[in-house]
C-alpha cells in the first residue's frame, strides 16, 4: 500500500466520521418534540419544557460549528503538511529519541487546545450562562486551563516517555510493557483520583453528621457495602448542574456528593441515587468494565505494534522515515472505526448494566425515590427527553429517562 492510498484512507475516515456525527445530530434535532411526554407532565411545565428544547437546539447548533471548525483545521494539517512541519520544528529543538516525540505532542496538543479555547469560552460564558447553568468566573476558567495543561503535560510525559523507551528497546514486544504500564496507571488513578487530582480543582470535605449521612450508611450496610468515607464537593462554583460519584475499589471506596445535588434532592432521593451506584458495585459492573478496558487497551497496543514501524504511515503524513509519534497519529485515525464498533458494544452493555443497577435500588424500596430523583435531575439539567433512538444507540451509555422510568415502574 502506497503512502498516497493511506493518505486518502485517513482523510476519508475523518470526513466520514464528521458526516456520521452531523447526521446523528440532525436526527436528534428533528426528533425534538414540542409535547411534554406523558410520564413527565407532573414535573415539566410548558415554560420549562420549551426552555429544555431551546437548550438542546443551542447545543446542537454550537456542536455543528465547533465540529466543522475542527474538521477544517485537521484537513488543513493533512493537505498543508502540518504534521511534518511540527515535526521539523521539534527536530530544531531536540533530536533526542524520547524528548523529540514528547515535545512534538506537547506543541500539537497545546496548539489544538488553544484553537478550541474560544469555543470553550463561548460554551461556558454564553450557552451555559444563557440557560442559568454557569457559575464559573473568568479567573477560575483560566486557572482550570493552566492546571489542565500542567496535569496533561506531567501525566502525558510520565506515561509516554516509558512507552517510547520500551519501543526503542524492542519494537516487537514493547506493547506488552506499555500495556502493563497503562494498566498500573489506571489502577493507581482508580484508587487515588479523588485524593490527588480532585483537590486541585475542588474543595472536598467530609459530610457532616446528620440524617443524610446516617441514612446513607444504614442503606449501604443493608446492601453489604462498605464505605470508607463520604464527602461533599463544591461543584456549585462552576455549574448549577448536580452530580455524585463513587471512587476507589476494595476498602478504599468513597462517595462524593456535589453540593448542588444535596440542595436539589431530598434525602430519600439522594439515597436512591447512591443505592443505584452501589448496585453497580454489587453487580460487579465496575470490575467487569475495568477488565474489559484492560483487554481493549491490550488489543489496541498489540495492533499498534504491528503498524508503528511501517514507514508508510509516517510517509502518508509527509515524514520520510518511520516515526513513532507520527505513526501513532496515523494509527489513531485508522483505528477509529474499530473504536466506534467497540464503543457501540460497550454502550449497549452499559445501558444493560444501568437497568440492573436501577433494579437493585428497587430491591431496597427505593424505586419511587429513584424515579423522582431522575425526574428532578432531568428537569434541572434541561435534559433532552426525546433523543433519536439511533443517537441513543451510538452515544448513550445510559438508557433515556423515559426508558428508565418505564423499567422501574414495571
C-alpha positions in Angstrom: 0.0 0.0 0.0 1.4 3.4 -1.0 1.5 6.5 1.2 -0.9 8.2 -1.2 -3.5 5.5 -0.6 -3.0 5.6 3.2 -3.4 9.4 3.0 -6.7 9.1 1.1 -8.0 6.5 3.6 -7.1 8.7 6.6 -8.9 11.7 5.1 -11.9 9.5 4.2 -12.2 8.3 7.7 -12.0 11.8 9.1 -14.7 13.1 6.7 -16.9 10.0 7.2 -16.8 10.5 10.9 -17.8 14.1 10.6 -20.7 13.2 8.2 -21.9 10.5 10.6 -21.8 12.7 13.6 -23.5 15.6 11.8 -26.3 13.2 10.5 -26.9 11.8 14.1 -27.1 15.4 15.4 -29.5 16.3 12.7 -31.7 13.3 13.6 -31.6 14.4 17.2 -32.5 18.0 16.2 -35.5 16.8 14.1 -36.7 14.5 16.8 -37.2 17.2 19.4 -40.8 17.2 20.4 -42.9 20.2 21.4 -45.2 17.9 23.5 -44.2 17.0 27.1 -44.0 13.2 27.4 -47.0 11.9 29.4 -44.8 10.4 32.2 -43.2 13.8 32.9 -46.2 16.1 32.9 -46.2 16.1 36.7 -42.9 17.9 36.8 -42.4 19.7 33.5 -44.5 22.8 33.0 -44.7 24.1 29.4 -42.3 27.0 30.0 -39.6 24.8 31.5 -40.0 22.2 28.7 -39.7 24.8 26.0 -36.5 26.0 27.7 -35.1 22.5 27.6 -35.8 22.3 23.8 -34.1 25.6 23.3 -31.1 24.4 25.3 -30.8 21.3 23.2 -31.1 23.2 19.9 -28.4 25.7 21.1 -26.1 22.8 21.9 -26.6 21.0 18.6 -26.1 24.2 16.6 -22.9 25.0 18.6 -21.7 21.4 18.2 -22.1 21.7 14.4 -20.0 24.9 14.3 -17.2 23.5 16.5 -17.1 20.2 14.7 -16.9 22.0 11.3 -14.0 24.1 12.6 -12.2 21.0 13.9 -12.7 19.3 10.5 -11.2 22.3 8.7 -8.1 22.6 10.8 -7.3 18.8 10.7 -7.8 18.7 7.0 -5.5 21.7 6.8 -2.9 19.8 8.7 -3.2 17.0 6.2 -3.1 18.9 3.0 -0.6 21.5 4.1 1.9 19.0 5.6 1.1 20.4 9.1 2.3 17.3 11.0 5.7 17.2 9.2 6.1 21.0 9.8 5.6 20.5 13.5 7.9 17.5 13.4 10.7 19.6 11.8 10.0 22.4 14.3 10.5 19.9 17.1 13.6 18.5 15.5 15.1 22.0 15.5 14.7 22.0 19.3 16.0 18.5 20.0 16.6 15.2 18.2 16.7 13.1 21.4 14.6 10.0 20.6 12.4 10.4 23.7 12.3 14.2 24.1 11.5 14.8 20.4 8.1 13.0 20.5 7.3 14.4 23.9 7.8 18.0 22.7 6.0 17.2 19.4 2.9 16.1 21.2 3.2 19.0 23.7 3.3 21.5 20.9 0.5 19.8 18.9 -1.7 19.3 22.0 -1.2 22.9 23.2 -2.0 24.3 19.8 -5.2 22.3 19.5 -6.4 23.3 22.9 -5.7 27.0 22.2 -7.6 26.8 18.9 -10.6 25.3 20.7 -10.4 27.7 23.7 -12.7 30.3 22.1 -15.4 27.6 21.7 -14.9 26.5 25.3 -15.3 30.2 26.3 -18.5 30.6 24.2 -20.0 27.3 25.6 -19.3 28.3 29.2 -20.0 32.0 29.2 -22.7 32.3 26.5 -24.6 29.0 26.1 -24.4 27.8 29.7 -24.8 31.3 31.0 -27.9 32.0 28.9 -29.7 29.0 30.4 -28.6 29.7 34.0 -26.1 26.9 34.5 -22.7 28.7 34.5 -21.1 29.7 37.8 -17.5 29.8 36.5 -15.7 33.1 36.7 -13.1 34.1 34.1 -10.4 33.7 36.7 -11.5 30.2 37.6 -11.7 29.3 33.9 -8.1 30.4 33.3 -6.9 28.6 36.4 -8.6 25.4 35.3 -7.0 25.7 31.9 -3.5 26.2 33.3 -3.9 23.4 35.8 -5.2 21.2 33.0 -2.2 21.9 30.8 0.2 21.2 33.6 -1.5 17.9 34.6 -1.7 16.8 30.9 2.0 17.6 30.5 3.0 15.7 33.6 0.8 12.7 33.2 1.3 12.5 29.5 5.1 12.7 29.9 5.1 10.1 32.7 3.2 7.7 30.5 4.6 8.4 27.1 8.3 8.5 27.9 8.5 4.9 29.2 6.3 3.7 26.3 8.7 5.3 23.8 11.7 3.8 25.7 10.1 0.4 25.5 9.7 0.9 21.8 13.3 1.9 21.3 14.4 -1.2 23.2 12.3 -3.7 21.3 9.8 -2.9 18.5 8.3 -6.4 18.9 7.2 -6.7 22.5 7.1 -3.1 23.6 3.3 -3.3 23.6 3.3 -5.8 26.5 5.3 -3.4 28.7 3.2 -0.5 27.6 0.1 -2.4 28.4 1.4 -3.2 31.9 2.3 0.4 32.5 -1.1 1.7 31.4 -2.9 -0.9 33.4 -0.9 0.1 36.6 -1.6 3.7 35.9 -5.4 3.1 35.6 -5.4 1.1 38.8 -3.5 3.9 40.6 -5.9 6.6 39.4 -8.9 4.4 40.4 -7.6 4.3 44.0 -6.2 7.9 44.3 -8.0 10.1 41.8 -10.3 11.7 44.4 -7.5 12.3 46.9 -4.8 13.5 44.4 -6.5 15.1 41.4 -9.9 16.4 42.6 -8.4 18.6 45.3 -6.5 20.6 42.6 -9.9 21.8 41.2 -12.4 21.5 44.0 -12.7 21.5 47.8 -13.8 18.3 49.4 -14.9 18.0 53.0 -16.4 15.1 55.0 -20.2 15.0 55.0 -21.5 16.4 58.3 -23.2 14.1 60.8 -26.9 14.1 60.4 -29.9 12.3 58.9 -28.4 12.1 55.3 -25.1 10.6 56.5 -27.0 8.2 58.8 -29.4 7.1 56.0 -26.6 6.6 53.5 -24.6 4.5 56.0 -27.6 2.4 57.0 -28.7 1.6 53.5 -25.1 0.8 52.5 -24.8 -1.7 55.3 -28.1 -3.3 54.3 -26.6 -3.8 50.8 -23.4 -5.2 52.4 -21.4 -2.3 51.0 -18.5 -0.9 53.0 -18.0 2.9 52.6 -14.6 4.3 53.6 -15.6 8.0 53.5 -18.5 10.3 52.4 -17.5 13.7 51.1 -19.2 16.8 49.7 -17.7 18.8 46.9 -18.2 22.4 45.8 -19.5 21.7 42.3 -21.6 24.9 42.5 -18.6 27.1 41.9 -18.6 26.0 38.3 -22.2 25.0 37.5 -25.7 24.6 38.9 -25.8 21.0 37.5 -25.9 18.3 40.1 -23.9 15.1 40.3 -22.5 12.4 42.6 -19.9 9.7 42.1 -18.1 6.8 43.7 -14.3 6.4 43.5 -11.9 3.7 44.6 -12.4 0.0 44.9 -11.9 -2.6 47.7 -11.8 -0.9 51.1 -10.9 2.5 49.6 -14.3 3.3 48.3 -15.6 6.8 48.9 -18.8 8.6 48.0 -18.6 12.2 46.7 -21.8 14.3 46.6 -22.0 17.6 44.8 -23.4 20.4 47.0 -25.9 21.1 44.2 -27.2 17.5 44.5 -27.8 18.0 48.2 -29.6 21.2 47.5 -31.9 19.8 44.8 -32.8 16.4 46.0 -34.5 15.1 49.2 -32.7 12.7 51.5 -34.7 9.7 50.1 -33.8 10.8 46.5 -30.1 11.1 47.3 -30.1 7.7 49.0 -31.9 6.2 46.0 -29.2 7.6 43.6 -26.5 6.2 45.8 -28.2 2.8 46.0 -28.2 2.7 42.2 -24.4 3.3 42.3 -24.0 0.7 45.0 -25.9 -1.6 42.6 -23.1 -1.2 40.1 -20.5 -2.4 42.6 -22.7 -5.3 43.9 -23.4 -6.5 40.4 -19.6 -6.4 39.6 -20.1 -3.8 36.9 -17.1 -1.7 37.9 -14.7 -4.7 37.9 -16.0 -6.1 34.7 -15.8 -2.7 33.0 -12.2 -2.3 34.1 -11.3 -5.8 32.9 -12.9 -5.1 29.5 -11.0 -1.8 29.4 -7.7 -3.6 30.0 -8.5 -6.1 27.3 -9.3 -3.4 24.8 -6.1 -1.5 25.6 -4.0 -4.6 25.2 -5.6 -5.4 21.8 -5.1 -1.8 20.6 -1.5 -1.7 21.7 -0.8 -5.1 20.0 -2.3 -3.9 16.7 -0.4 -0.7 17.0 2.9 -2.6 17.5 2.3 -4.3 14.1 2.0 -1.0 12.3 4.1 1.6 14.1 7.4 0.6 12.4 5.8 0.7 8.9 7.3 3.8 7.1 4.1 4.1 5.0 2.1 5.5 8.0 4.6 8.3 8.6 5.1 8.9 4.8 1.3 9.4 4.5 1.7 12.4 6.8 4.7 13.9 5.0 7.5 12.4 7.1 10.1 10.4 5.1 11.1 7.6 7.6 9.2 5.5 10.2 8.4 7.7 13.2 6.8 6.6 16.4 4.9 9.8 17.1 3.8 10.3 13.5 2.8 6.7 13.2 0.8 7.0 16.4 -1.3 9.8 14.9 -1.9 7.9 11.7 -2.8 4.7 13.6 -5.1 6.5 15.9 -7.2 7.7 12.9 -7.1 4.2 11.2 -8.2 2.6 14.4 -11.1 5.0 15.0 -13.7 2.8 13.1 -12.8 -0.1 15.3 -13.2 2.2 18.3 -16.6 3.1 17.1 -17.7 -0.5 16.9 -16.2 -1.3 20.4 -17.9 1.8 21.7 -21.3 0.6 20.4 -20.9 -2.7 22.2 -19.7 -1.1 25.4 -22.6 1.4 25.4 -25.1 -1.5 24.8 -23.6 -3.3 27.8 -23.5 -0.2 29.9 -27.2 0.5 29.3 -28.0 -3.1 30.3 -26.0 -2.5 33.5 -27.9 0.7 34.3 -31.1 -1.2 34.2 -29.7 -3.8 36.6 -28.4 -1.0 39.0 -31.9 0.6 38.9 -33.5 -2.7 39.7 -31.0 -3.2 42.6 -32.2 0.0 44.1 -35.8 -1.2 43.9 -34.9 -4.2 46.0 -34.4 -1.9 48.9 -37.7 0.0 48.4 -36.0 2.9 46.6 -37.8 2.6 43.2 -40.2 5.6 43.6 -37.5 7.8 45.1 -35.1 6.9 42.2 -37.8 7.9 39.7 -38.4 11.2 41.5 -34.6 11.9 41.6 -34.2 11.1 37.9 -37.1 13.4 37.0 -35.7 16.3 39.1 -32.2 16.0 37.8 -33.5 15.9 34.2 -35.7 19.0 34.7 -32.9 20.9 36.5 -30.3 20.0 33.9 -32.7 20.7 30.9 -32.0 17.2 29.6 -33.3 16.1 26.2 -36.3 13.9 26.8 -36.8 12.8 23.2 -33.4 11.8 21.8 -33.5 9.9 18.5 -33.1 6.1 19.0 -30.2 5.9 16.6 -28.4 8.7 18.5 -29.0 6.9 21.8 -27.6 3.7 20.2 -24.4 5.4 19.2 -23.8 7.8 22.1 -25.8 7.0 25.2 -24.1 4.9 27.9 -27.4 5.2 29.9 -30.9 4.5 28.9 -33.1 7.5 28.3 -35.0 9.0 31.2 -38.3 7.6 29.9 -36.8 4.1 29.4 -35.5 4.1 32.9 -38.8 5.2 34.4 -40.8 2.6 32.5 -38.4 -0.1 33.6 -38.6 1.0 37.2 -42.4 1.1 37.1 -42.5 -2.3 35.5 
